[in-house]
Amino acid sequence: MELAQAESNTQTEPKTTVSVTGSVAVLEGLIAEGTDVVFGYPGGAIMPIYDALYDYNDKLQHILVRHEQGATHAAQGYARTSGKVGVVFATSGPGATNLVTGLADAQIDSTPMVCITGQVFAHLLGTDAFQETDVINITTPVTKWNYQVTDANEIPAALAKAFYIAKSGRPGPVLIDITKNAQMQLFDYAGYTPCNHIRSYRPKPLVRKEYIEAAAALINGAKKPFILFGQGVLLGSAEQEFKAFVEKSGIPAAWTILGAGAIPTSHPLNVGMLGMHGNYGPNVQTNACDVLIAVGMRFDDRVTGRLDKYAKQAKVVHLDIDPAEIDKNVKADVPVWGDCKETLPLLTALIEQKNHTDWVKEFKAYDKIEQDELIQKELNPESEELTMGEVINQLNELTKGEAVIVSDVGQHQMVACRYALFN
């Protein structure tokens, strides 16, 4: 995608310009995009932006981290809790390469993030100058888009495009690499115009009616349908649309880890968590259902286990905004490419009102076995030893499912996912 392809619906009109540095243009653009917090670690190649930041302390809060990787993870957490795009500043060379782990994590977890890195002077590019690294090629596999700016005049359009790509469609990380001369360069700044269209980029496809109809036909004819839902429901702000779909269809629904909270854990059709550390019933019944409806999830290996033995008896309907995820791991009989917030109401309108009472009872029977053999012993241990499940259970009793729970990665994360209540 060429930078010139970034467009706006705003009519082109002569604008009053003011002479500013590229660094000021960066900060003005961030403010225009609604940014109020930036995470970063200063260094030589990004110092012009940090120098300009001094005059923006009342509008932009800077959180100083101890390592650039920490900045990316902090920005991810900020983005996931605030609904805004996380923003990171880092210098060139080791500062830029330290971002890679966080960029990869944000890409896998579909977290919108814009990383702005400093770079050596443009005339030094390609000379192995002090702290020069080819951050564009290094980060290409772990970003939705990246771009190197060598002239300050490019900064407003590049930043606008970065924010648009980061937060549209399936969200993800973007990196803008700005040479030091571009940060220091004075240019005629005409203000900031957000991007809302790029000719070669289609974040939300046109939903094809025939696939919605085919999906509805499969669902209406199913005897043992099963819904699997993931983070796509939450990222699309489609919780209400999803709940309406589940309740009209009467189909039991299980969630991936990142889909937790899309419908309350107390909902009678919420049958638990999928996967390696998930609940007994959902995992067993995956191989007993006749139609599998995947909504905003990607059939990760932690959910499926061996793909050659996964739900081979079932017809698969897969709703996802990212076409790369459809047919990647599990072949879809009916692929529905689109935003859950748009596709679910269309599908709900065509499905029949049903109650799969006997089918849901099968899940309840498996749940009783798991409750008796494992869960209650974990939540209410008879020994004096403290269990992780007991801790989560106490948290549930205190917060009534209203807590925002943050965990590290490991066994304690799985226990939190299994036992925490979400409203």
VOGU-3710 file (C-alpha; in Angstrom, 3 decimals, decimal comma):
1> melaqaesnt> 0,000/0,000/0,000  1,387/3,376/-0,974  1,172/6,225/1,499  -0,548/8,355/-1,123  -3,487/5,952/-1,038  -4,553/7,170/2,397  -7,679/9,188/1,759  -10,392/11,055/3,632  -13,990/11,880/2,826  -13,228/15,498/3,682
11> qtepkttvsv> -13,307/17,787/0,654  -9,919/19,163/-0,331  -9,806/22,867/0,490  -6,967/25,347/0,876  -5,797/25,318/4,480  -3,850/27,742/6,568  -0,423/26,347/7,335  2,017/26,907/10,152  5,699/26,067/10,209  6,392/23,267/12,714
21> tgsvavlegl> 8,893/20,475/13,155  8,113/16,881/12,321  8,199/16,100/16,039  5,437/18,620/16,755  3,388/17,132/13,908  3,681/13,709/15,540  2,403/14,983/18,893  -0,408/17,013/17,324  -1,500/13,929/15,411  -1,542/11,784/18,535
31> iaegtdvvfg> -3,724/14,315/20,329  -6,077/14,518/17,342  -6,461/10,718/17,490  -7,529/10,902/21,134  -4,250/9,715/22,625  -3,690/10,816/26,210  -1,021/8,351/27,365  2,244/7,317/25,700  4,578/4,568/26,912  8,237/4,840/26,050
41> ypggaimpiy> 11,944/4,877/26,702  14,056/7,718/25,269  17,218/7,412/23,219  19,289/9,459/20,809  17,351/8,875/17,594  13,984/9,795/19,095  15,136/12,688/21,273  13,631/15,400/19,005  10,163/13,984/19,741  10,948/13,776/23,451
51> dalydyndkl> 12,203/17,371/23,427  8,938/18,500/21,807  6,948/16,435/24,317  8,058/18,818/27,083  5,575/21,415/25,791  2,713/18,868/25,698  2,826/17,653/29,301  -0,678/18,983/29,912  -2,117/16,927/27,025  0,030/13,802/26,815
61> qhilvrheqg> 1,078/11,759/29,824  4,331/9,893/29,277  4,907/6,667/31,191  8,630/5,959/31,456  9,334/2,229/31,335  12,558/0,392/32,122  12,705/-1,547/28,852  11,054/-1,043/25,459  9,399/-4,455/25,623  7,694/-3,275/28,794
71> athaaqgyar> 6,355/-0,289/26,867  4,682/-2,536/24,300  3,053/-4,709/26,945  1,912/-1,656/28,909  0,440/-0,173/25,733  -1,351/-3,459/25,072  -2,901/-3,424/28,516  -3,910/0,199/28,077  -5,511/-0,559/24,712  -7,409/-3,589/25,982
81> tsgkvgvvfa> -8,826/-1,773/29,007  -9,458/1,667/27,488  -10,616/0,756/23,991  -8,079/3,223/22,571  -4,970/2,604/20,498  -1,863/2,005/22,610  1,083/4,243/21,662  4,788/3,519/22,165  7,933/5,617/21,671  11,346/3,968/21,211
91> tsgpgatnlv> 14,701/4,875/19,788  16,531/3,238/16,890  18,667/0,097/16,928  18,288/-1,844/20,183  15,334/0,293/21,210  13,445/-0,694/18,071  14,409/-4,363/18,163  13,286/-4,585/21,789  9,732/-3,922/20,573  9,465/-7,130/18,550
101> tgladaqids> 8,088/-9,418/21,275  5,336/-6,953/22,161  4,486/-6,371/18,507  4,172/-10,113/17,914  1,987/-10,475/20,998  -0,257/-7,605/19,906  -0,619/-9,110/16,452  -1,617/-12,531/17,763  -4,007/-11,002/20,322  -5,475/-8,464/17,851
111> tpmvcitgqv> -4,533/-5,453/19,977  -4,411/-2,000/18,312  -1,040/-0,373/18,865  1,047/2,307/17,125  4,787/2,193/17,771  6,840/5,218/16,750  10,561/4,612/16,493  13,371/7,043/15,896  15,877/6,281/13,154  19,283/7,563/12,073
121> fahllgtdaf> 19,519/10,508/9,673  18,214/9,633/6,218  21,606/10,058/4,542  23,028/7,378/6,852  20,423/4,713/6,043  22,036/1,531/4,766  25,503/2,385/6,079  25,320/0,416/9,344  25,483/3,699/11,210  25,514/3,831/15,005
131> qetdvinitt> 22,328/2,153/16,284  20,904/1,711/12,797  18,802/-1,399/12,264  16,452/-2,269/9,426  13,403/-2,070/11,663  11,000/-2,130/8,711  12,089/-5,558/7,475  12,537/-6,838/11,023  8,969/-5,946/12,040  7,151/-6,751/8,791
141> pvtkwnyqvt> 6,105/-10,254/9,972  4,739/-8,933/13,289  2,825/-5,816/12,198  -0,283/-5,098/10,150  1,646/-2,313/8,418  4,885/-0,425/8,846  6,411/2,579/7,124  9,594/4,601/7,204  9,316/8,396/7,096  12,336/10,333/5,814
151> daneipaala> 10,625/13,689/5,208  8,499/15,620/7,714  5,854/16,363/5,082  4,883/12,662/5,177  4,267/12,525/8,911  0,580/13,611/9,129  -0,598/11,171/6,444  1,592/8,328/7,727  0,320/8,730/11,278  -3,305/8,958/10,151
161> kafyiaksgr> -2,924/5,796/8,124  -1,201/4,034/11,017  -4,080/4,703/13,414  -6,702/3,722/10,849  -5,032/0,396/10,077  -4,297/-0,374/13,737  -7,907/-0,035/14,888  -9,948/-1,095/11,848  -10,922/-4,594/10,759  -9,030/-7,103/12,853
171> pgpvliditk> -7,031/-4,739/15,098  -3,284/-5,041/15,384  0,073/-3,294/15,738  1,558/-0,760/13,327  5,046/0,764/13,348  6,175/4,140/11,996  9,948/4,619/11,747  10,923/8,309/11,539  14,436/9,430/10,677  15,996/12,017/12,944
181> naqmqlfdya> 16,179/14,639/10,205  12,408/14,274/9,581  11,726/14,814/13,281  13,808/18,012/13,293  12,719/19,321/9,879  10,504/22,424/9,683  7,635/22,170/7,202  4,317/23,836/6,411  1,806/21,980/8,578  -1,830/22,211/7,480
191> gytpcnhirs> -3,322/20,360/10,431  -4,215/16,735/10,976  -6,889/14,873/9,031  -7,798/11,374/10,271  -7,823/8,620/7,665  -11,058/6,733/7,051  -10,391/5,024/3,726  -7,475/3,398/1,933  -8,078/2,279/-1,618  -6,208/-1,025/-1,395
201> yrpkplvrke> -7,302/-1,929/2,151  -10,720/-3,356/2,973  -11,042/-3,853/6,740  -14,741/-4,733/6,591  -15,887/-6,757/3,580  -19,302/-6,683/2,007  -21,272/-9,508/3,602  -22,438/-12,059/1,041  -26,104/-12,907/1,496  -25,799/-16,427/0,070
211> yieaaaalin> -23,366/-17,465/2,803  -25,631/-16,096/5,528  -28,511/-18,093/4,036  -26,390/-21,252/3,794  -25,291/-20,873/7,412  -28,887/-20,397/8,567  -29,982/-23,498/6,663  -27,326/-25,628/8,357  -28,194/-24,260/11,798  -31,940/-24,697/11,323
221> gakkpfilfg> -31,457/-28,315/10,270  -29,070/-29,235/13,080  -29,971/-31,649/15,869  -26,886/-31,028/17,997  -25,470/-27,611/17,092  -22,655/-26,106/19,148  -21,363/-22,505/19,235  -17,707/-21,678/19,873  -17,008/-17,992/20,445  -13,853/-15,958/20,853
231> qgvllgsaeq> -12,446/-12,478/21,157  -13,923/-11,375/17,833  -17,263/-10,874/19,594  -15,651/-8,485/22,085  -13,468/-6,666/19,552  -16,526/-6,082/17,396  -18,545/-4,789/20,385  -21,088/-7,420/19,398  -21,984/-8,776/22,840  -25,679/-7,906/22,523
241> efkafveksg> -25,913/-9,233/18,974  -24,219/-12,458/20,033  -26,497/-12,895/23,048  -29,545/-12,442/20,813  -28,199/-15,076/18,408  -27,532/-17,579/21,191  -30,904/-17,080/22,853  -32,961/-17,304/19,672  -31,109/-20,390/18,468  -31,133/-22,081/21,882
251> ipaawtilga> -27,672/-23,452/21,120  -25,120/-24,152/23,875  -22,049/-21,927/23,590  -18,467/-22,328/24,827  -15,685/-19,773/24,843  -11,988/-19,444/24,180  -9,826/-17,712/26,787  -9,920/-14,375/24,965  -13,678/-14,685/24,473  -14,336/-14,726/28,214
261> gaiptshpln> -17,019/-12,239/29,169  -18,796/-12,010/25,819  -21,831/-13,460/27,594  -22,119/-13,948/31,365  -20,750/-17,167/32,804  -24,104/-17,511/34,580  -26,067/-17,618/31,311  -27,869/-20,985/31,013  -26,491/-21,546/27,506  -22,901/-20,727/28,470
271> vgmlgmhgny> -21,447/-24,209/28,919  -17,854/-23,286/29,781  -14,357/-22,888/28,427  -12,842/-24,765/25,513  -9,455/-26,307/25,084  -6,511/-27,892/26,844  -7,377/-26,377/30,228  -11,084/-26,025/29,511  -14,165/-27,763/30,821  -15,047/-31,413/30,337
281> gpnvqtnacd> -18,391/-31,007/28,577  -17,414/-28,545/25,821  -14,347/-30,574/24,864  -16,202/-33,893/24,712  -19,227/-32,480/22,917  -17,108/-30,882/20,204  -16,761/-34,394/18,830  -20,474/-35,145/19,226  -22,104/-32,089/17,625  -23,440/-32,144/14,070
291> vliavgmrfd> -22,981/-28,423/13,293  -20,151/-26,352/14,756  -20,629/-22,571/14,623  -17,383/-20,669/15,245  -17,837/-16,966/15,963  -14,802/-14,686/16,140  -12,327/-17,436/17,034  -9,428/-18,957/15,109  -9,266/-22,646/16,095  -5,995/-22,263/17,970
301> drvtgrldky> -4,123/-25,483/18,747  -4,839/-25,010/22,469  -8,526/-25,272/21,569  -8,433/-28,039/18,978  -5,645/-30,402/19,963  -5,036/-32,783/17,056  -6,669/-31,313/13,981  -6,886/-34,704/12,268  -9,301/-35,819/14,987  -11,109/-32,540/15,619
311> akqakvvhld> -14,899/-32,453/15,052  -14,680/-34,581/11,912  -18,371/-35,485/12,183  -19,565/-31,869/12,119  -20,397/-29,347/9,448  -18,551/-26,117/10,232  -19,821/-22,540/9,965  -17,050/-20,002/10,567  -17,761/-16,284/11,115  -14,637/-14,114/11,189
321> idpaeidknv> -13,504/-10,665/10,080  -10,068/-11,926/9,043  -10,189/-14,035/5,852  -6,754/-15,455/6,688  -8,280/-17,324/9,647  -11,016/-19,032/7,630  -9,905/-22,509/6,464  -6,456/-21,982/8,045  -6,797/-24,710/10,667  -10,304/-26,132/10,298
331> kadvpvwgdc> -12,054/-26,327/6,932  -15,308/-24,351/6,916  -18,302/-25,781/5,077  -19,843/-22,305/5,188  -17,417/-19,388/5,573  -18,949/-16,062/6,619  -16,408/-13,291/6,193  -17,371/-10,111/8,020  -17,682/-8,163/11,254  -19,637/-10,090/13,908
341> ketlplltal> -21,655/-6,981/14,683  -22,943/-7,010/11,096  -23,140/-10,727/10,321  -24,782/-11,934/13,547  -27,997/-9,862/13,202  -28,356/-11,010/9,590  -27,954/-14,623/10,667  -30,231/-14,242/13,697  -33,008/-12,943/11,458  -32,945/-16,168/9,412
351> ieqknhtdwv> -32,633/-18,806/12,126  -35,582/-20,479/13,800  -36,488/-20,004/17,465  -35,509/-23,280/19,109  -34,769/-24,975/22,418  -32,257/-27,808/22,204  -33,265/-29,028/25,645  -31,993/-32,610/25,477  -28,723/-31,530/23,887  -28,120/-28,905/26,563
361> kefkaydkie> -28,864/-31,529/29,240  -25,935/-33,569/27,943  -23,622/-30,645/28,708  -25,148/-30,300/32,170  -24,489/-33,985/32,837  -20,818/-33,588/31,979  -20,689/-30,449/34,117  -22,044/-32,374/37,119  -19,320/-34,981/36,719  -16,662/-32,260/36,578
371> qdeliqkeln> -18,189/-30,401/39,521  -18,246/-33,526/41,692  -14,857/-34,913/40,709  -12,796/-31,741/40,434  -14,287/-28,263/40,646  -15,886/-28,334/44,087  -12,764/-29,947/45,554  -10,710/-27,111/44,079  -13,046/-24,288/45,117  -13,856/-25,641/48,576
381> peseeltmge> -10,937/-27,847/49,667  -11,300/-29,965/52,784  -7,589/-29,746/53,587  -5,939/-26,704/55,141  -3,795/-26,165/52,054  -4,771/-23,150/49,985  -5,744/-23,853/46,364  -5,706/-21,438/43,446  -9,343/-22,208/42,750  -10,251/-21,267/46,317
391> vinqlneltk> -8,585/-17,874/45,852  -10,569/-17,196/42,680  -13,758/-18,383/44,359  -13,238/-15,915/47,215  -12,660/-13,185/44,644  -15,934/-14,129/42,958  -17,828/-13,890/46,238  -16,369/-10,457/46,947  -16,793/-8,954/43,461  -19,893/-10,781/42,172
401> geavivsdvg> -18,389/-11,056/38,691  -17,747/-7,326/38,349  -13,936/-7,427/38,697  -11,456/-6,803/35,902  -9,020/-9,674/36,339  -5,450/-9,522/35,043  -3,219/-12,584/35,175  0,278/-13,534/34,160  0,827/-16,555/31,907  0,876/-19,993/33,463
411> qhqmvacrya> -1,175/-22,424/35,509  -2,669/-19,619/37,588  -3,969/-18,021/34,367  -5,783/-21,220/33,447  -7,287/-21,501/36,928  -8,465/-17,888/36,751  -10,063/-18,517/33,359  -11,786/-21,677/34,530  -13,210/-20,349/37,780  -13,623/-16,586/37,535
421> lfn> -17,149/-15,265/37,075  -17,813/-12,734/34,315  -20,954/-10,678/33,997
//
